[in-house]
Amino acid sequence: MRSTLPLRSIRLRHVLREPSFWVHQMPVVADLRERGRLEFSSPVTVLSGENGVGKSTLLEALALKLGFGATGGRLDDPFKQASTGTESPLVDDLVADLSQPLLRGYFLRAESHLTQVLHNQSPMEAAGRNRLGMDWDITARSHGESIFDIFHEYIDGAGLYLLDEPEAGLSTIRQMTLLAQIAEEVRQGAQFVIATHSPILMAFPGTTIYEIGDHGIRTTALEHTEAFTALSEFFADPHGTVGFLLGE
């Protein structure tokens, strides 16, 4: 594994272009402004927290700032989609500090994965494949299988890989398989920033976990994340938990 990771930290501009925008009222953004910068010193950094707290908003802004397409895809794709019209204005105020020019990367986002799969299956993209054969039809695969196709073809060692809820559509066993693949790429020098609800992916050794919520951003351990504690409570008494939820 290389000692130098490409992404060092992120921060906000000293003078915000539009400080009144809704995105700057989010606790995650307010916290980032107050703390000065958010460090990425581990090969794997996880953004955890409930729906709607800003994990994907922050990851999307980082991706766009670094030059990834709005729907995801490889960093050096000349036909990437610059905007979908739904991006938050956070990208205009975000600054990414890099240790070196970013030459390789991939942005995988669950909500537009199908769109990106269709693009990756285009004749021009298929012709440039290094691992998957030109006749390999990603669109004929299940959502979960296509995630692993993407990993096999586009996530290859040294580089920065941004994953937005990659566990979507994956069984528990396949999430474990994905964790093993992440480990293999880290050994080859890869750096990952992952927004996820999956305690399995959070369990990667040495991961920095930033839990995002109404409190802003805090560094925490796997066992203290909301996702882990909620599942632990459920597995400790599944019937009792369901009974409580159903008012029985």
FITORLO-623092 format. One record per residue: residue in three letters; y, x, z of N, C-alpha, C in turn. Coordinates in steps of 0.02 Angstrom, whole numbers, plus 32768, in hexadecimal, padded with zeros to 4 digits. Each point is the difference from the previous one (the first is absolute). Example, Ala and Ser with C-alpha at 12.3 -4.5 7.8 and 13.67 -1.06 7.14 Angstrom:
2
Ala7EE482948186803B7FD38000803C802D8000 Ser80357FEE7FDC803B802A800380377FD98025 
% end
This chain:
248
Met7FC4802A8000803C7FD68000803E802C8000 Arg80317FEF7FD8803D80277FFE80287FF78040 Ser80238034801580267FFC803E80417FDA7FF5 Thr80187FFB7FC380407FE07FF27FF47FBD7FDF Leu80167FCB80217FFB7FBC7FE580407FF17FD9 Pro7FFB7FDB7FC9803B7FF57FD680377FD78022 Leu7FED7FCB802580327FD5801F800B80168049 Arg803D8015800E80108016804480197FC7802C Ser80307FDA7FE6801F7FCC802880277FD17FD4 Ile80157FC8801D802E7FD27FDE80397FF18031 Arg80387FEF7FE4803B7FEF8028802D7FD27FD7 Leu80337FE6802080317FD77FDD803E80297FF1 Arg80237FED7FCC804180207FF1802F7FF7803B His802C8030800980317FFB8037802E7FC57FF7 Val80127FF37FC2802B7FC67FF07FD77FD07FD6 Leu7FF07FC6801C7FD87FCF7FDC802A7FDE7FCA Arg7FE27FF57FC780257FE17FC980127FB8800F Glu7FD17FDB801B800B7FB980117FE27FF28045 Pro8022801580367FE27FF880437FF57FB88014 Ser801E7FD07FDE7FF77FBA80127FC27FE17FE2 Phe7FDD80237FD37FC47FE57FE17FCC7FF08036 Trp7FD97FCB7FF27FCE7FE980307FD080378016 Val7FF0802D7FD27FCD8032800F8017802D803A His8041800A80078019802B80367FFF7FDE8044 Gln7FF17FBF80017FF97FDD803F7FB880018019 Met7FD280187FD77FBA800480167FF980358036 Pro7FD97FF280357FF7803280367FE880447FE7 Val7FD480007FCD7FE580407FE88038802A7FE1 Val802E7FE07FDD803780267FE0803480148034 Ala800F7FD2802E8030801180357FE6803A802A Asp7FBF8001800D7FE280368027800480427FDA Leu7FF27FFD7FBF8004803D7FD78047801C8000 Arg80307FD47FFD804680178001801180208043 Glu7FE67FE380378010801980427FDD8043800F Arg7FC180067FEA7FDB803D80108012803A7FD2 Gly801E7FF27FC8801780367FD37FD0800E7FC7 Arg7FC0800980107FCF800D7FCC7FBA7FEF801A Leu7FD37FF47FD17FBA7FF280107FD780387FE1 Glu7FDA8023802A7FDB803B7FEB7FBB7FED7FE4 Phe7FEA80277FCE7FBD7FF97FE47FDE80448003 Ser7FE78010803A7FE48043800C7FB480027FFD Ser7FE07FC77FF57FB77FFD7FFC7FEA7FF17FB9 Pro7FC580167FEC7FE77FEF7FBD7FFB7FB57FF5 Val7FF37FDA80367FFD7FB77FFA80317FE28033 Thr802D7FD77FE7802E7FDA802B7FF47FB67FF3 Val7FF87FD980357FF47FB97FFA803C7FD98019 Leu80137FCC7FDB80327FD080167FDA7FC18012 Ser7FFF7FEE80407FDB7FC6801680317FCC801C Gly7FE67FC4800E802A7FCB801B7FF17FBE7FDF Glu801D7FCB801C7FF47FBC7FE8801E7FF57FBA Asn7FED7FC87FE2801E7FED7FC0804B7FF4800A Gly802780167FCF80477FF28000802C802F8028 Val7FE28036801C8029802D8029802280377FD8 Gly7FED80087FC1802280307FD57FD7803C7FEA Lys7FBE7FFF800C7FD680387FEA8004800A7FB4 Ser7FF47FCA7FDC7FFF80057FB78046800C7FE5 Thr80337FE380208045800B7FEB8012804A8003 Leu7FEC80208037800E804780097FD9802A7FCE Leu7FC07FF07FF77FD680267FD180187FF87FB9 Glu80137FC27FED80197FF47FBD804080277FF3 Ala802E80008030803E80267FF87FF2804A7FF7 Leu7FD1801A80267FED80477FFA7FE4800D7FBA Ala7FD47FD47FE97FE180097FBF803580017FC8 Leu802E7FD1800280337FFC7FCC802F803C8004 Lys800F8016803C802C803A80087FE0803E7FE1 Leu7FBE800680067FDD803B7FE67FF17FFC7FB6 Gly800D7FC57FE17FF77FFA7FB87FC27FDC7FE9 Phe7FDC7FE0802F7FC67FD77FEC80197FBF7FE1 Gly7FD57FDF7FD980107FC07FE37FFF7FC98033 Ala80247FCA7FF280067FC980307FBF7FDB800C Thr7FD47FFF7FCE7FBF7FDF80097FC980318015 Gly8013803E800A7FCF803380137FEE802C7FC5 Gly7FCB802680097FE8802C7FCB800D8049800D Arg7FF080297FCE800780488008804980147FFA Leu801180378021804580178002801B80117FBB Asp7FD780207FD78017801A7FC07FF37FD07FC6 Asp7FF97FBF800E7FF47FCF7FCB80427FF27FDB Pro800580127FBF803F7FF67FDC800F7FB67FF3 Phe7FCF7FD5800980097FB97FF380027FD68040 Lys800D8020803880017FDC803F803A7FCE8001 Gln7FF67FCB802580327FCB8006803380138035 Ala803E80087FEC80338018802F80107FCD8036 Ser7FFE7FC07FEF80137FCC80307FDE7FBE7FEF Thr7FF37FD980347FE67FBC7FF780367FCD8010 Gly80388017801A80367FD380147FF97FE68046 Thr7FCB801380237FF57FE78044800580388034 Glu8010803C7FEC80028038802F803A7FF88031 Ser7FF7801A803C80367FFE8031803380367FEE Pro803E7FF88017803380337FF27FF9803F802B Leu7FCC8003802A7FF7803A802C7FFB80417FD9 Val7FE47FFD7FC47FF7803D7FD9804280237FF3 Asp80377FDB7FFB8041801E7FF2801A802A803A Asp7FE87FF3803C80188023803B7FCD8030801E Leu7FC580037FE37FCB802B801A800480467FE2 Val7FF3803280297FFD80457FEA7FBC801C8013 Ala7FDD801D7FD07FBF801F800D8007804B7FFE Asp7FEB802180358003804980037FBC801D7FED Leu7FFE80277FCA7FC2801C7FE77FFE804C800B Ser7FC5801A80097FF7804880097FFB80247FBD Gln7FF47FD97FCB7FF4801B7FBE80077FC87FCD Pro800D800F7FC180037FCC7FCE7FBE7FD97FFE Leu80057FBE7FFB7FC47FD67FFF7FE87FFA7FB8 Leu7FC5801A7FF27FE680017FBC7FC67FCF7FF6 Arg7FE07FEC80357FC67FD47FF980007FCC8038 Gly7FF07FC27FEE7FFC7FCC80327FEC7FBE7FE2 Tyr7FF27FD1802C7FEE7FBC7FEB80187FCF8035 Phe801A7FC87FE980177FCA802C7FD37FC47FF4 Leu7FD77FEF80317FD37FC87FFB80197FC8802D Arg80107FC77FE280177FC780297FD57FC47FF0 Ala7FE97FDF80357FD07FC97FF9801C7FC77FD6 Glu80407FEF8009801A7FC47FE0800780067FB5 Ser8003803D7FE6800780087FB77FC7802A7FE4 His7FC9800580257FC9802A7FEA7FE37FE87FBE Leu7FF97FBE7FF77FE47FE77FC1802C80127FC5 Thr80427FF98009802E80137FCB7FF780497FED Gln7FF8802B80317FF880477FF37FBD800F7FE1 Val7FCC7FDB80147FBE80097FE280037FF17FB5 Leu80227FCA7FEE80077FEF7FB9802580377FDA His8032801C801F802580377FE17FD3803E7FF9 Asn7FDA800F80357FD5803B7FFE7FC77FF97FCD Gln7FF37FC27FEB7FCC7FF47FCF801B80027FB8 Ser804280087FF9801D80027FBD7FE4803C7FD9 Pro7FFD7FFC7FBE7FE480377FD880218043800D Met8042800180098022803F800B7FED801F8043 Glu7FFC7FD680347FEC801A80427FB780167FFF Ala7FD57FD87FE27FB980117FFE7FF380417FDB Ala8029800D7FCD7FF6803D7FD88010803F8028 Gly80287FF980348013803A80277FD8800A8040 Arg7FCA7FDB80087FD98005803D7FDD80448006 Asn7FF98017803E7FDE803F800D7FBB7FF6801C Arg7FF47FCA80247FC07FF580217FDB7FC37FE6 Leu80227FC77FFF7FE17FC47FE47FFD80077FB4 Gly7FCB7FE77FE27FFB80027FB880317FD17FDF Met8011800D7FC1802E7FD57FDC7FE67FB97FFA Asp7FBE7FF87FFE7FE47FBD7FF87FF17FDE8043 Trp8014801F80377FF57FE2804180347FC8800B Asp7FE97FC28008802C7FC78004800E7FEE8049 Ile803A8015801880127FF2804680097FB6800B Thr80177FDC7FCC800D7FB880087FC17FD8800A Ala7FC7801C7FEE7FC07FDD80087FE480098047 Arg8021802780277FE8800F804380207FD18033 Ser7FE07FF9803A801D7FD88036803E8024801B His80287FDC8027803C801E801D7FEE803F8027 Gly7FCD7FF9802B7FEC803980297FE6803B7FD7 Glu7FD87FF17FCC7FE680357FD6803980247FDA Ser80327FD97FEB8037801E7FDA802A802E802C Ile80037FF280418023802D802E7FE080457FFE Phe7FBE800180017FDC80407FFF800580217FBB Asp80047FD97FCB800C801D7FBE804480247FFE Ile80327FDF801D8043801E80037FFD80428028 Phe7FDE7FFE80387FFA803D80297FDF80377FD7 His7FCA7FEF7FDE7FDA80327FDC802980207FC8 Glu80297FD97FDF802580197FC68044801F8013 Tyr80247FE0802D804780128009800F80248042 Ile7FD57FFB8031800E802180407FD4803D8004 Asp801F80397FF47FDA803D7FF48022803B8022 Gly7FF1800A803F8018803B8023804A8003800B Ala801C803C7FFB8046800C8013802F7FCE7FDF Gly80287FDF802A802F7FCE7FE880107FD18039 Leu80297FCD7FF180137FCE80317FE87FBC7FE9 Tyr7FDC7FDE802A7FE17FC07FEE80167FCA8031 Leu80217FCD7FE6801A7FC980287FD47FC47FF6 Leu7FE27FE780357FD17FC97FFC801A7FC58029 Asp800C7FC87FDF80197FC480227FC77FCE8007 Glu7FE57FFA803C7FC97FD480107FC480097FD1 Pro7FE7803E7FFB7FC8800D7FD27FC07FDD8015 Glu7FFC7FE9803F7FC37FDF80187FF87FB97FE5 Ala80347FE47FE07FFC7FBC7FE67FC67FFB7FCE Gly7FD37FD2800C7FC67FF77FD47FC6802D800E Leu8005802A80337FC9802E80107FDA7FE7803D Ser7FBE80037FFC7FD67FF0803A800880368035 Thr7FE67FF2803B8004803280367FDF80417FEB Ile7FC57FFC7FE17FDD803C7FEA802880267FCC Arg801F7FDB7FD2802780227FCC8040801F801C Gln801B7FE380358039802080217FEB8043801E Met7FC48002801A7FE6803F801A7FF680337FC8 Thr7FE97FE77FC67FF8802C7FC68044801B7FE9 Leu80327FD48002804480157FED801A80358030 Leu7FF27FF880408014803380317FE180447FEF Ala7FC17FFF7FED7FDE803E7FEE802080207FC2 Gln80157FD67FD08020801A7FC48044801F8010 Ile80247FDF802C8040801B80167FF680458020 Ala7FCC800580297FF0804080207FF380377FCD Glu7FDB7FEF7FCC7FF080317FCC803F80177FDC Glu802E7FD27FF1803E80137FDE802D8029802E Val80017FF0804180278028802F7FE780478001 Arg7FBF80097FFD7FE480447FFE801780267FC2 Gln80127FDC7FCC8018801F7FC3804C80067FFE Gly80227FEF8037804880098003802A7FC17FF9 Ala7FE17FC6800180257FC17FF680247FEB8040 Gln80387FDD7FF680247FE0803780027FB57FF2 Phe7FF37FD880337FFF7FB77FF980327FE08031 Val80237FCD7FE880267FD3802A7FE37FBA7FF2 Ile7FE67FE080347FD97FC37FF7801D7FC8802C Ala80137FC97FE180117FC380257FC17FD68004 Thr7FE87FF2803C7FBF7FE080067FF97FD78040 His7FD37FCE7FFD7FEB7FDA803B7FBB80168016 Ser7FE280307FDF7FBB8013800C7FF980368035 Pro7FE37FF0803A7FF3803380337FD280377FE6 Ile7FD67FEF7FCF7FD380337FE4802880377FDE Leu80317FED7FD8802980337FDE802D80248031 Met80157FDD8035802A802080337FDA80368026 Ala7FBD7FFD7FFE7FD7802C802A7FF680457FE3 Phe801F800F7FC77FF980437FE4801780348032 Pro7FD98035800C801280328033804480207FF2 Gly802980038033804180217FFA80367FD67FE1 Thr7FF27FC07FF380317FD57FE1803C7FF4802E Thr803B80027FE3803C7FE9802480077FB57FF3 Ile80007FD9803580067FB77FF880457FEB8019 Tyr80277FE27FD280407FE280127FF67FB58003 Glu80037FE3803B7FFB7FB8800880457FE27FF9 Ile80077FD07FD280417FE17FF180007FB9801A Gly80367FEC802080067FBC801B80487FF18012 Asp80097FCD802A80447FEE8016802080398027 His7FD7802C801B8018803A8026801980387FD2 Gly7FF37FF97FBF801180367FD17FC280287FEF Ile8004804180077FC8802D7FEF7FEC8027803E Arg7FBF8002800E7FE9802A80377FBF80227FEC Thr7FF8803D80177FC280247FF47FCC7FE98033 Thr7FC47FF37FE97FCD7FE6802E7FBB801B7FED Ala7FD07FF3802B7FBB80137FF47FDB7FC47FE3 Leu7FC9800D7FDE7FD87FCA7FE17FF17FC98032 Glu7FEA8012803B7FEA7FCE803180397FD48019 His803E80147FF4803A7FDA801780217FD77FC9 Thr7FE680047FC3801D7FD87FCA7FEE7FB78009 Glu802A7FD47FE77FF27FB880047FC07FEF7FDC Ala7FF5801F7FC77FC47FF17FD87FC080118026 Phe8000803A80207FC4801580257FF57FD5803E Thr80347FF380277FF87FD9803D7FEB7FB97FF1 Ala801C7FE37FCB7FED7FBB7FEE7FB77FFB7FED Leu7FE880307FD87FB97FFF7FED7FD3800F803B Ser8016802D802B7FD88010803C7FF77FC3802C Glu80377FDB800A7FFC7FC480297FD27FCC7FDF Phe80047FFA7FBE7FD57FD07FDE7FB680138007 Phe7FF0803F7FF37FBA801680047FE57FFE8047 Ala802C800780317FE97FFD80467FE87FBA8012 Asp801F7FCD7FE27FEC7FBA800E80127FD47FC5 Pro7FD980067FC980127FDB7FC380007FB5800A His7FCE7FE580227FFD7FB7800980387FE8802D Gly800F8026803480377FED802C804380027FDD Thr800980337FD5803F80077FDC80097FC67FCF Val7FCB7FEF7FDC80047FC97FD0800D7FBE8025 Gly7FDE7FF78039800C7FC4802780487FFA8016 Phe801D80378015804680008015802E7FEF7FC5 Leu7FF2801D7FC6802A7FF37FC57FFC7FB87FE9 Leu7FC57FE1800A7FF67FBB7FEA80107FCE8037 Gly8017801A803980147FD380367FC67FDF8023 Glu7FC680207FFE7FC57FE1801E7FF880178049 
% end
